[in-house]
Amino acid sequence: MDLDLLQRTLAERGEPRFRARQVWEWVARGAESYEEMTNLPAALRAELAAAVPLSALALEREARARDGTEKALFRTADDRPLEAVLMRYRDGRRSVCLSSQSGCPLTCTFCATGAMRFGRNLTASEILEQALHFRRREAIDHVVFMGMGEPMLNLDAVLAACERLPDLGVSARRIAVSTVGWIPGIERLAGEGPPVRLALSLHAPEDALRSELMPVNERYPLGDVLAACRRWSQARRAPVFVEYLMLDGVNDRYEQAVALARLLGSDGAFKVNLIPYNPTEAGFAGSSRAAIDAFRSALGERGVMATVRLARGREIDAACGQLAARAEASAVTASP
């Protein structure tokens, strides 16, 4: 819901300040209508239903993969597209991948979102609504800002959303904010906002290759980015999670694993998450499982902890790097 509109509407009616908190508590628990908000006067419920839509976004389409992953395509009030994903895990975790922008202006070559036309930053309410959409169906306990957009370019709204996510059942320690290495945002996050986790999209162990894959590296080179991440790690007393996309013949060779280990060091400031490539129209091929395992072993032998991310939602274009807000995608199955 548009929380600013809610505040204005209540103020114009001369309602006490606690009314906004009452409404939000119902919404955060998954309420689907004002009628459920029984501690509000009936007349107020009717007025709010007419003046403040319960959802800040319009749902256009949903899809569900065989592994239980769900993707939702939304439209903002000014017709900007965005997507969010719910990932269900066998251990009971329910993690929502949120978008912070409609599209992304940073054009990483391997990412489907980067090929979209950039729309705009999303508001805090629009970010929260993505999580609320799934919360209305079931409990959620993790959030990752790894959907569309660069969160550090919209940090005010991202932090405002993070402050309210605990009301939905997601503690700050279970929120991860991913960045391509936007240093001003990393520096702000080191001392501002709740103690969320930081993830860095790295994808190459040296500047020349990283600049080919991620043009932002020309502005914020690898050494400067890693130094900023180390400062964040020291300030927050937590490791930075390094996301490393495994691209066949591009960044998956043994000597590149050695270079990455040397770059990150073995002091525990960084933990590596190796990501199998999810197909897009970018023209890359994913590394073989053998190559991924060898890369991981090379890191481990040099004291760098590494895990391999489980790919989820590939067949509905819901996996890492695949979000492109294509309502016409053919590889989806409509949710019941």
Residue frames as qw, qx, qy, qz and C-alpha x, y, z in Angstrom:
[[0.000, 0.890, 0.457, 0.000, 0.00, 0.00, 0.00],
 [0.323, 0.608, -0.056, 0.723, 1.04, 3.61, -0.54],
 [0.511, -0.464, -0.533, 0.489, 2.00, 4.51, 3.03],
 [0.146, -0.082, -0.029, 0.985, 2.43, 8.20, 2.25],
 [0.347, -0.315, -0.471, -0.747, -1.09, 8.34, 0.79],
 [0.564, -0.476, -0.672, 0.060, -2.38, 6.52, 3.87],
 [0.381, -0.322, -0.371, 0.783, -0.78, 9.08, 6.19],
 [0.052, -0.049, -0.173, -0.982, -2.17, 12.02, 4.18],
 [0.440, -0.384, -0.623, -0.520, -5.66, 10.54, 4.02],
 [0.546, -0.492, -0.620, 0.275, -5.80, 9.90, 7.74],
 [0.281, -0.230, -0.208, 0.908, -4.43, 13.37, 8.52],
 [0.174, -0.193, -0.352, -0.899, -7.03, 15.03, 6.27],
 [0.551, -0.476, -0.610, -0.313, -9.75, 13.18, 8.19],
 [0.292, -0.670, 0.336, -0.595, -8.32, 14.34, 11.50],
 [0.928, -0.207, -0.305, -0.053, -7.67, 10.78, 12.63],
 [0.548, -0.757, 0.352, 0.045, -5.30, 10.13, 15.54],
 [0.209, 0.694, -0.668, -0.168, -1.77, 9.15, 14.59],
 [0.428, -0.239, 0.865, -0.110, -2.11, 5.60, 15.86],
 [0.789, 0.418, 0.260, -0.368, -4.57, 4.79, 13.06],
 [0.531, 0.674, -0.487, -0.161, -1.75, 4.52, 10.51],
 [0.078, -0.428, 0.882, -0.178, 0.02, 2.05, 12.77],
 [0.659, 0.110, 0.623, -0.408, -3.16, 0.01, 13.17],
 [0.761, 0.567, -0.043, -0.311, -3.65, -0.21, 9.40],
 [0.353, 0.652, -0.671, -0.021, -0.02, -1.13, 8.80],
 [0.356, -0.297, 0.842, -0.275, -0.10, -3.87, 11.44],
 [0.779, 0.303, 0.435, -0.334, -3.02, -5.49, 9.64],
 [0.647, 0.695, -0.256, -0.180, -1.36, -5.15, 6.25],
 [0.082, 0.631, -0.766, 0.091, 1.95, -6.54, 7.52],
 [0.516, -0.121, 0.800, -0.282, 0.15, -9.61, 8.88],
 [0.128, 0.039, 0.884, 0.449, -1.26, -10.31, 5.43],
 [0.361, 0.542, 0.531, -0.541, -4.70, -8.68, 5.51],
 [0.299, 0.213, 0.699, 0.614, -6.36, -8.72, 2.10],
 [0.087, -0.681, -0.472, -0.553, -9.09, -6.15, 2.76],
 [0.082, -0.384, 0.326, -0.860, -9.98, -3.28, 5.07],
 [0.743, -0.370, -0.243, -0.502, -12.96, -5.28, 6.26],
 [0.809, -0.101, -0.514, 0.267, -10.54, -7.49, 8.19],
 [0.289, 0.267, -0.393, 0.831, -9.31, -4.50, 10.22],
 [0.421, -0.620, -0.642, -0.161, -11.90, -4.86, 12.97],
 [0.433, -0.545, -0.353, 0.625, -10.30, -2.40, 15.40],
 [0.075, -0.026, 0.218, 0.973, -10.98, 0.44, 12.91],
 [0.430, 0.408, 0.418, -0.688, -14.39, 2.13, 12.78],
 [0.585, 0.404, 0.687, 0.151, -16.57, 0.80, 9.95],
 [0.327, 0.923, 0.151, -0.133, -16.93, 4.24, 8.36],
 [0.146, -0.795, 0.506, 0.302, -13.16, 4.71, 8.30],
 [0.558, -0.085, 0.785, 0.255, -12.66, 1.30, 6.73],
 [0.534, 0.665, 0.519, 0.059, -15.08, 2.21, 3.95],
 [0.158, 0.966, -0.097, -0.178, -13.39, 5.57, 3.30],
 [0.324, -0.616, 0.652, 0.300, -9.92, 4.03, 3.23],
 [0.634, 0.189, 0.727, 0.183, -11.07, 1.31, 0.85],
 [0.459, 0.823, 0.332, 0.050, -12.18, 4.03, -1.57],
 [0.067, 0.980, -0.181, -0.036, -9.21, 6.36, -1.11],
 [0.146, -0.688, 0.710, 0.035, -6.16, 4.17, -0.41],
 [0.871, 0.203, -0.392, -0.215, -5.81, 0.94, -2.44],
 [0.836, -0.488, 0.250, 0.000, -4.52, -1.94, -0.36],
 [0.815, 0.012, 0.318, 0.484, -1.88, -2.63, -3.03],
 [0.036, -0.784, 0.200, 0.587, 0.54, -0.08, -4.46],
 [0.011, -0.335, 0.775, 0.536, 1.07, -2.30, -7.52],
 [0.809, 0.251, 0.019, -0.532, -1.15, -3.98, -10.09],
 [0.557, -0.209, 0.792, 0.136, -0.53, -7.70, -10.55],
 [0.511, 0.502, -0.368, -0.593, -0.30, -8.50, -14.26],
 [0.846, 0.214, -0.461, -0.163, 0.82, -12.11, -14.34],
 [0.561, -0.565, 0.583, -0.164, 2.12, -14.93, -12.18],
 [0.762, 0.340, -0.540, -0.109, 4.06, -18.09, -12.95],
 [0.706, -0.523, 0.441, -0.184, 5.11, -21.11, -10.92],
 [0.392, 0.521, -0.752, -0.099, 8.04, -23.45, -11.56],
 [0.834, -0.114, -0.528, -0.110, 8.16, -27.16, -10.77],
 [0.514, 0.055, -0.611, 0.599, 10.50, -26.49, -7.84],
 [0.299, -0.706, -0.583, 0.268, 7.86, -24.30, -6.17],
 [0.254, -0.241, 0.030, 0.936, 9.41, -20.97, -7.14],
 [0.229, 0.791, 0.567, 0.000, 6.84, -18.30, -7.99],
 [0.293, -0.044, 0.163, 0.941, 7.32, -15.13, -10.01],
 [0.149, 0.797, 0.536, -0.235, 4.98, -12.15, -10.13],
 [0.315, 0.260, 0.292, 0.864, 4.97, -9.44, -12.80],
 [0.073, -0.733, -0.489, 0.468, 3.62, -6.12, -11.52],
 [0.277, 0.592, 0.252, 0.714, 2.86, -2.70, -12.97],
 [0.189, -0.287, -0.385, 0.857, 3.21, 0.56, -11.07],
 [0.244, 0.736, 0.475, -0.415, 0.52, 3.23, -11.23],
 [0.245, 0.780, -0.253, -0.517, 2.49, 4.92, -14.03],
 [0.910, 0.386, -0.005, -0.148, 2.80, 1.62, -15.96],
 [0.134, 0.690, -0.709, 0.051, 6.38, 0.68, -15.06],
 [0.926, -0.045, -0.346, -0.145, 7.01, -3.10, -15.08],
 [0.089, -0.596, 0.731, -0.319, 8.84, -5.00, -12.35],
 [0.823, -0.070, -0.541, -0.159, 9.13, -8.55, -11.08],
 [0.373, -0.553, 0.619, -0.416, 9.51, -10.27, -7.72],
 [0.679, 0.135, -0.712, -0.116, 10.17, -13.91, -6.90],
 [0.696, -0.489, 0.364, -0.379, 9.26, -16.20, -4.00],
 [0.515, 0.369, -0.774, 0.026, 11.67, -19.10, -3.46],
 [0.835, -0.402, 0.132, -0.351, 10.57, -22.06, -1.36],
 [0.263, 0.516, -0.803, 0.137, 13.19, -24.34, 0.16],
 [0.721, -0.165, -0.666, -0.099, 12.89, -27.85, 1.57],
 [0.394, -0.079, -0.643, 0.652, 14.13, -26.72, 4.97],
 [0.126, -0.739, -0.623, 0.222, 11.09, -24.46, 5.28],
 [0.201, -0.402, 0.045, 0.892, 12.68, -21.16, 4.29],
 [0.358, 0.771, 0.510, 0.131, 10.57, -18.74, 2.28],
 [0.374, -0.410, 0.145, 0.819, 12.76, -16.12, 0.62],
 [0.408, 0.836, 0.362, -0.057, 11.49, -13.23, -1.51],
 [0.513, -0.020, 0.275, 0.813, 13.71, -11.62, -4.16],
 [0.105, 0.858, 0.360, -0.350, 12.75, -7.93, -4.44],
 [0.494, 0.504, 0.244, 0.665, 13.33, -5.35, -7.15],
 [0.283, -0.590, -0.240, 0.717, 14.45, -1.84, -6.24],
 [0.141, 0.463, -0.270, -0.832, 14.04, -0.32, -9.72],
 [0.776, 0.497, 0.337, -0.191, 11.99, -0.90, -12.84],
 [0.726, 0.621, -0.140, 0.260, 14.76, -2.05, -15.15],
 [0.681, -0.559, 0.083, 0.465, 18.37, -1.18, -14.39],
 [0.313, 0.935, -0.123, -0.110, 20.63, 1.57, -15.77],
 [0.381, -0.706, 0.570, 0.178, 23.92, -0.32, -15.31],
 [0.752, 0.545, -0.251, -0.274, 23.74, -2.71, -18.32],
 [0.452, -0.435, 0.776, 0.066, 25.75, -5.70, -17.09],
 [0.379, 0.363, -0.641, -0.560, 26.24, -7.80, -20.21],
 [0.184, -0.010, -0.983, -0.006, 25.10, -11.14, -18.74],
 [0.137, 0.324, 0.704, -0.617, 21.90, -9.84, -17.14],
 [0.112, 0.539, 0.732, 0.401, 18.49, -9.79, -18.80],
 [0.142, -0.855, -0.398, 0.301, 17.37, -6.85, -16.66],
 [0.308, -0.539, 0.230, 0.750, 20.27, -4.78, -17.99],
 [0.192, 0.145, 0.685, 0.687, 18.88, -5.16, -21.50],
 [0.007, 0.755, 0.655, -0.038, 15.55, -3.64, -20.45],
 [0.104, 0.655, 0.079, 0.744, 14.73, 0.00, -20.84],
 [0.280, -0.155, -0.618, 0.718, 15.31, 1.64, -17.48],
 [0.197, -0.746, -0.551, -0.317, 12.14, 3.04, -15.94],
 [0.159, -0.748, 0.214, -0.609, 12.69, 4.61, -12.54],
 [0.081, 0.185, -0.815, 0.543, 13.45, 4.00, -8.90],
 [0.482, -0.489, -0.687, -0.237, 10.69, 2.29, -6.95],
 [0.342, -0.648, 0.217, -0.645, 9.22, 3.83, -3.82],
 [0.112, -0.257, 0.863, -0.420, 9.53, 2.15, -0.45],
 [0.676, 0.149, 0.419, -0.588, 5.83, 1.26, -0.66],
 [0.777, 0.450, -0.296, -0.326, 6.29, -0.35, -4.08],
 [0.307, 0.428, -0.832, 0.175, 9.21, -2.37, -2.75],
 [0.329, -0.111, 0.761, -0.548, 7.26, -3.50, 0.31],
 [0.756, 0.238, 0.093, -0.603, 4.24, -4.42, -1.80],
 [0.607, 0.383, -0.677, -0.166, 6.29, -7.07, -3.60],
 [0.129, 0.162, -0.897, 0.391, 6.93, -8.81, -0.29],
 [0.465, 0.096, 0.484, -0.735, 3.36, -8.24, 0.90],
 [0.693, 0.251, -0.386, -0.555, 2.00, -9.92, -2.23],
 [0.605, 0.128, -0.785, 0.039, 3.55, -13.20, -1.12],
 [0.010, -0.108, 0.720, -0.686, 3.06, -12.56, 2.60],
 [0.617, 0.001, 0.095, -0.781, -0.71, -12.53, 2.06],
 [0.835, 0.117, -0.453, -0.290, -0.43, -16.19, 1.06],
 [0.898, -0.224, -0.305, 0.225, 2.13, -17.55, 3.49],
 [0.485, -0.826, 0.130, 0.255, 4.78, -16.57, 6.00],
 [0.666, 0.625, -0.209, 0.351, 8.11, -15.30, 4.63],
 [0.699, -0.672, 0.005, 0.244, 11.39, -15.16, 6.56],
 [0.553, -0.280, 0.320, 0.716, 14.14, -14.01, 4.18],
 [0.419, 0.882, 0.166, -0.139, 14.47, -11.15, 1.68],
 [0.601, -0.173, 0.349, 0.698, 17.17, -10.53, -0.91],
 [0.294, 0.846, 0.013, -0.444, 17.45, -7.32, -2.90],
 [0.367, -0.284, 0.736, 0.493, 18.70, -9.17, -5.96],
 [0.517, 0.617, 0.593, -0.017, 15.84, -8.53, -8.36],
 [0.452, 0.706, 0.249, 0.486, 15.66, -5.74, -10.90],
 [0.029, -0.948, 0.035, -0.315, 17.86, -2.71, -10.38],
 [0.527, 0.247, -0.495, 0.645, 20.86, -1.58, -8.37],
 [0.470, -0.717, -0.504, 0.101, 19.71, -1.12, -4.75],
 [0.486, -0.391, -0.134, 0.770, 22.48, 1.36, -3.95],
 [0.089, 0.204, 0.332, 0.916, 21.07, 3.76, -6.55],
 [0.471, -0.532, -0.351, -0.610, 17.80, 3.81, -4.61],
 [0.421, 0.029, -0.763, 0.490, 19.14, 3.40, -1.11],
 [0.270, -0.132, 0.344, -0.890, 16.75, 5.75, 0.69],
 [0.771, -0.045, -0.173, -0.612, 13.74, 3.69, -0.43],
 [0.725, 0.102, -0.677, 0.074, 15.56, 0.39, 0.15],
 [0.214, 0.114, -0.690, 0.682, 16.47, 1.33, 3.71],
 [0.481, -0.102, 0.192, -0.850, 12.94, 2.58, 4.39],
 [0.833, 0.001, -0.401, -0.380, 11.61, -0.80, 3.21],
 [0.574, 0.149, -0.731, 0.338, 14.20, -2.65, 5.33],
 [0.127, -0.205, 0.529, -0.813, 13.00, -0.81, 8.43],
 [0.689, -0.023, 0.134, -0.712, 9.48, -2.24, 7.93],
 [0.655, 0.200, -0.692, -0.227, 10.32, -5.75, 6.74],
 [0.091, 0.107, -0.880, 0.453, 10.65, -7.09, 10.33],
 [0.525, 0.103, 0.349, -0.769, 6.92, -6.37, 10.70],
 [0.784, 0.274, -0.328, -0.450, 6.39, -8.97, 7.94],
 [0.949, -0.256, 0.182, -0.027, 8.47, -11.55, 9.80],
 [0.795, 0.422, -0.107, 0.423, 11.86, -10.84, 8.18],
 [0.532, -0.761, 0.007, 0.371, 14.55, -9.77, 10.63],
 [0.183, 0.914, -0.300, -0.205, 17.34, -7.46, 9.51],
 [0.359, -0.502, 0.766, 0.180, 19.89, -10.27, 9.68],
 [0.574, 0.240, 0.773, 0.126, 17.83, -12.16, 7.13],
 [0.440, 0.871, 0.148, -0.162, 17.88, -9.33, 4.60],
 [0.632, -0.185, 0.384, 0.648, 20.63, -9.20, 1.96],
 [0.320, 0.887, 0.038, -0.330, 21.29, -6.17, -0.23],
 [0.780, 0.098, 0.388, 0.481, 23.24, -6.88, -3.42],
 [0.136, 0.909, -0.102, -0.380, 25.34, -4.34, -5.31],
 [0.819, 0.509, -0.009, 0.264, 27.52, -4.29, -8.40],
 [0.666, -0.126, -0.131, 0.723, 29.99, -2.25, -6.38],
 [0.032, 0.815, 0.189, 0.547, 28.43, 1.20, -6.06],
 [0.505, 0.056, -0.520, 0.687, 30.87, 2.58, -3.50],
 [0.192, -0.331, 0.190, -0.904, 28.83, 5.53, -2.13],
 [0.775, -0.313, -0.230, -0.499, 26.03, 3.13, -1.25],
 [0.803, -0.059, -0.526, 0.272, 28.38, 0.61, 0.34],
 [0.281, 0.206, -0.429, 0.834, 29.86, 3.36, 2.48],
 [0.464, -0.348, 0.041, -0.814, 26.43, 4.56, 3.59],
 [0.861, -0.218, -0.369, -0.275, 25.34, 1.02, 4.39],
 [0.590, 0.147, -0.617, 0.500, 28.37, 0.57, 6.64],
 [0.158, -0.050, -0.538, 0.827, 27.02, 3.03, 9.16],
 [0.417, 0.057, 0.045, -0.906, 23.38, 3.62, 8.34],
 [0.749, -0.008, -0.366, -0.552, 20.21, 1.61, 8.55],
 [0.883, -0.323, 0.248, -0.233, 19.52, -1.82, 10.07],
 [0.305, -0.557, 0.750, 0.187, 22.26, -4.50, 10.16],
 [0.881, 0.395, 0.077, -0.249, 21.43, -6.13, 6.85],
 [0.758, -0.174, 0.475, 0.412, 23.86, -8.38, 4.97],
 [0.258, 0.773, -0.296, -0.498, 25.87, -7.13, 2.00],
 [0.816, 0.164, 0.505, 0.229, 26.38, -9.07, -1.24],
 [0.028, 0.708, -0.376, -0.597, 28.79, -8.00, -3.98],
 [0.851, 0.481, 0.210, -0.012, 28.35, -9.00, -7.61],
 [0.369, -0.670, 0.482, 0.428, 31.98, -9.56, -8.60],
 [0.832, 0.484, 0.234, -0.136, 32.12, -12.03, -11.53],
 [0.719, 0.580, -0.199, 0.326, 35.78, -11.47, -12.48],
 [0.739, -0.522, -0.105, 0.414, 39.10, -11.43, -10.60],
 [0.435, -0.209, 0.179, 0.857, 40.68, -8.58, -12.58],
 [0.169, 0.585, 0.170, -0.775, 39.64, -5.19, -13.92],
 [0.159, 0.271, -0.600, -0.736, 39.83, -5.71, -17.67],
 [0.185, -0.235, -0.924, -0.239, 37.44, -8.67, -17.72],
 [0.037, -0.546, -0.684, 0.482, 35.16, -7.15, -15.11],
 [0.143, 0.481, -0.058, -0.863, 34.84, -3.98, -17.17],
 [0.215, 0.048, -0.768, -0.601, 33.80, -6.08, -20.16],
 [0.245, -0.385, -0.890, -0.010, 31.13, -7.81, -18.14],
 [0.253, -0.793, -0.496, 0.246, 30.13, -4.88, -15.94],
 [0.362, 0.660, 0.086, 0.653, 30.68, -1.36, -17.32],
 [0.432, -0.883, -0.054, -0.175, 30.31, 0.10, -13.80],
 [0.840, -0.305, 0.026, 0.447, 33.85, -1.19, -13.12],
 [0.472, 0.497, 0.080, 0.724, 35.20, 1.71, -15.18],
 [0.233, -0.788, -0.015, -0.569, 33.75, 4.08, -12.59],
 [0.613, -0.624, 0.392, -0.285, 34.47, 2.00, -9.50],
 [0.540, 0.453, -0.709, -0.012, 37.45, -0.31, -10.13],
 [0.829, -0.200, -0.521, -0.024, 37.80, -3.65, -8.42],
 [0.508, 0.056, -0.534, 0.674, 40.42, -2.63, -5.87],
 [0.164, -0.238, 0.201, -0.936, 38.40, 0.35, -4.68],
 [0.720, -0.276, -0.311, -0.556, 35.23, -1.70, -4.44],
 [0.793, -0.152, -0.560, 0.183, 36.87, -4.45, -2.39],
 [0.286, 0.134, -0.455, 0.833, 38.43, -1.87, -0.09],
 [0.424, -0.276, 0.027, -0.862, 34.99, -0.35, 0.51],
 [0.826, -0.222, -0.432, -0.285, 33.59, -3.82, 1.19],
 [0.624, -0.008, -0.598, 0.503, 36.34, -4.52, 3.71],
 [0.040, -0.201, 0.325, -0.923, 35.47, -1.30, 5.51],
 [0.678, -0.261, -0.201, -0.658, 31.83, -2.39, 5.56],
 [0.812, -0.105, -0.571, 0.055, 32.85, -5.81, 6.93],
 [0.398, 0.080, -0.549, 0.731, 34.89, -4.23, 9.70],
 [0.264, -0.217, 0.161, -0.926, 32.15, -1.76, 10.62],
 [0.770, -0.162, -0.153, -0.597, 29.37, -4.35, 10.60],
 [0.334, -0.398, 0.832, -0.193, 31.51, -7.24, 11.88],
 [0.809, 0.282, 0.464, -0.225, 30.13, -9.51, 9.20],
 [0.451, -0.124, 0.663, 0.584, 31.46, -11.07, 5.99],
 [0.443, 0.502, -0.187, -0.719, 30.58, -9.77, 2.54],
 [0.746, 0.195, 0.636, 0.003, 28.99, -12.39, 0.31],
 [0.043, 0.496, -0.538, -0.680, 30.67, -12.38, -3.08],
 [0.782, 0.424, 0.381, -0.251, 28.43, -13.43, -5.97],
 [0.106, -0.504, 0.689, 0.510, 30.45, -14.99, -8.77],
 [0.805, 0.414, 0.133, -0.403, 28.59, -16.02, -11.93],
 [0.560, -0.282, 0.712, 0.316, 30.22, -19.03, -13.59],
 [0.603, 0.694, -0.061, -0.389, 30.59, -18.40, -17.33],
 [0.913, 0.060, 0.328, 0.233, 32.09, -21.13, -19.49],
 [0.695, 0.306, 0.190, 0.622, 35.50, -20.13, -20.88],
 [0.056, 0.850, 0.083, 0.518, 35.13, -16.58, -19.58],
 [0.207, -0.709, 0.408, -0.536, 35.83, -16.53, -15.85],
 [0.906, -0.308, 0.106, -0.269, 35.96, -20.18, -14.74],
 [0.742, 0.418, -0.472, 0.227, 39.57, -21.22, -15.32],
 [0.793, -0.365, -0.335, 0.356, 41.84, -22.54, -12.56],
 [0.459, 0.094, -0.133, 0.874, 44.19, -19.56, -12.75],
 [0.216, -0.540, -0.168, -0.796, 41.19, -17.24, -12.33],
 [0.741, -0.571, -0.340, -0.094, 40.19, -19.09, -9.17],
 [0.705, -0.168, -0.235, 0.648, 43.73, -18.63, -7.87],
 [0.175, 0.333, 0.037, 0.926, 43.60, -14.91, -8.73],
 [0.474, -0.622, -0.293, -0.550, 40.23, -14.56, -7.00],
 [0.789, -0.469, -0.336, 0.213, 41.51, -16.26, -3.86],
 [0.543, 0.009, -0.137, 0.829, 44.54, -13.98, -3.81],
 [0.056, -0.483, -0.184, -0.854, 42.29, -10.94, -4.30],
 [0.599, -0.610, -0.282, -0.435, 39.87, -11.81, -1.50],
 [0.007, 0.503, -0.698, 0.509, 42.33, -13.21, 1.02],
 [0.599, -0.198, -0.775, -0.017, 41.65, -15.81, 3.69],
 [0.060, 0.123, -0.544, 0.828, 40.83, -13.54, 6.64],
 [0.010, 0.466, 0.858, -0.215, 37.09, -14.25, 6.52],
 [0.140, 0.400, 0.083, -0.902, 36.03, -10.83, 5.22],
 [0.543, 0.299, -0.377, -0.688, 34.53, -12.48, 2.13],
 [0.564, 0.060, 0.818, -0.096, 32.51, -15.61, 1.47],
 [0.182, 0.263, -0.609, -0.726, 32.03, -16.67, -2.14],
 [0.654, 0.327, 0.569, -0.376, 28.77, -17.82, -3.65],
 [0.097, -0.187, 0.751, 0.625, 29.36, -19.48, -7.04],
 [0.569, 0.428, 0.331, -0.619, 26.30, -19.05, -9.26],
 [0.468, 0.184, 0.774, 0.385, 25.58, -21.42, -12.15],
 [0.103, 0.174, -0.281, -0.938, 24.69, -19.30, -15.17],
 [0.437, 0.486, 0.687, -0.316, 20.98, -19.08, -15.92],
 [0.407, 0.273, 0.593, 0.639, 20.25, -18.80, -19.67],
 [0.195, 0.759, 0.211, -0.584, 19.37, -15.40, -21.12],
 [0.677, 0.697, 0.202, 0.120, 19.71, -13.88, -24.58],
 [0.184, -0.908, 0.305, 0.220, 23.14, -12.48, -23.71],
 [0.715, 0.584, -0.383, -0.025, 25.03, -15.21, -25.58],
 [0.114, -0.575, 0.764, -0.269, 26.97, -16.71, -22.68],
 [0.805, -0.084, -0.569, -0.146, 27.13, -20.39, -21.74],
 [0.639, -0.683, 0.230, -0.269, 27.25, -21.70, -18.20],
 [0.053, 0.556, -0.822, 0.109, 30.23, -23.52, -16.76],
 [0.722, -0.074, -0.671, -0.153, 30.01, -27.28, -16.39],
 [0.743, -0.643, -0.026, -0.183, 29.46, -28.75, -12.95],
 [0.882, -0.065, -0.089, 0.459, 32.99, -30.17, -13.09],
 [0.372, 0.502, -0.068, 0.778, 34.39, -26.70, -13.77],
 [0.405, -0.734, -0.008, -0.545, 32.38, -25.21, -10.92],
 [0.887, -0.454, -0.064, 0.052, 33.55, -27.91, -8.51],
 [0.764, 0.145, -0.084, 0.623, 37.18, -27.42, -9.56],
 [0.089, 0.656, -0.036, 0.749, 36.87, -23.67, -9.11],
 [0.636, -0.685, -0.026, -0.355, 35.38, -24.14, -5.67],
 [0.923, -0.239, -0.092, 0.288, 38.14, -26.55, -4.67],
 [0.559, 0.386, -0.093, 0.728, 40.83, -24.12, -5.79],
 [0.215, -0.716, 0.059, -0.661, 39.30, -21.41, -3.59],
 [0.821, -0.542, -0.055, -0.173, 38.94, -23.74, -0.62],
 [0.873, 0.023, -0.154, 0.462, 42.54, -24.89, -0.84],
 [0.355, 0.369, -0.133, 0.849, 43.53, -21.24, -0.40],
 [0.178, -0.271, -0.628, 0.707, 41.30, -20.60, 2.59],
 [0.304, 0.034, -0.106, -0.946, 38.38, -18.93, 0.83],
 [0.378, 0.263, 0.823, -0.333, 34.99, -20.35, 1.81],
 [0.321, 0.181, -0.463, -0.806, 32.77, -20.98, -1.22],
 [0.506, 0.268, 0.765, -0.294, 29.35, -22.49, -1.80],
 [0.016, 0.101, 0.708, 0.699, 27.39, -23.18, -4.98],
 [0.431, 0.162, 0.260, -0.849, 24.01, -21.53, -5.25],
 [0.358, 0.304, 0.882, 0.013, 21.06, -23.75, -6.00],
 [0.127, -0.013, -0.426, -0.896, 19.38, -22.56, -9.22],
 [0.215, 0.450, 0.790, -0.356, 15.64, -22.05, -8.79],
 [0.360, 0.730, 0.350, -0.464, 12.90, -21.02, -11.19],
 [0.234, -0.314, 0.583, 0.712, 14.89, -21.27, -14.41],
 [0.210, 0.341, 0.827, 0.393, 11.99, -22.50, -16.54],
 [0.029, 0.867, 0.497, 0.007, 9.94, -19.41, -15.70],
 [0.400, 0.574, -0.054, 0.712, 12.86, -16.96, -16.13],
 [0.497, -0.829, -0.095, -0.237, 12.87, -16.32, -12.40],
 [0.851, -0.255, -0.095, 0.448, 16.48, -17.27, -11.61],
 [0.365, -0.702, 0.095, 0.604, 19.39, -14.94, -10.96],
 [0.170, -0.362, 0.478, 0.782, 19.95, -12.60, -13.91],
 [0.148, 0.300, 0.845, 0.418, 16.80, -13.62, -15.78],
 [0.102, 0.702, 0.564, -0.422, 14.26, -11.00, -14.68],
 [0.187, 0.000, 0.421, 0.887, 13.15, -8.96, -17.69],
 [0.345, 0.414, 0.398, -0.743, 9.42, -8.29, -17.12],
 [0.228, 0.117, -0.710, -0.656, 8.31, -10.19, -20.19],
 [0.628, 0.100, 0.436, -0.637, 4.60, -10.80, -19.87],
 [0.797, 0.393, -0.223, -0.401, 4.68, -12.78, -23.10],
 [0.071, -0.494, 0.867, -0.013, 7.30, -15.27, -21.90],
 [0.770, 0.077, -0.440, -0.455, 6.34, -18.69, -23.21],
 [0.533, 0.139, -0.802, 0.232, 8.11, -20.93, -20.69],
 [0.207, -0.186, 0.560, -0.780, 5.73, -20.23, -17.85],
 [0.313, -0.389, -0.855, -0.143, 2.86, -22.03, -16.26],
 [0.303, -0.564, -0.029, -0.768, 0.14, -19.87, -14.76],
 [0.005, -0.083, 0.816, -0.572, -0.33, -20.26, -11.04],
 [0.228, -0.507, -0.813, -0.170, -3.66, -21.68, -9.90]]
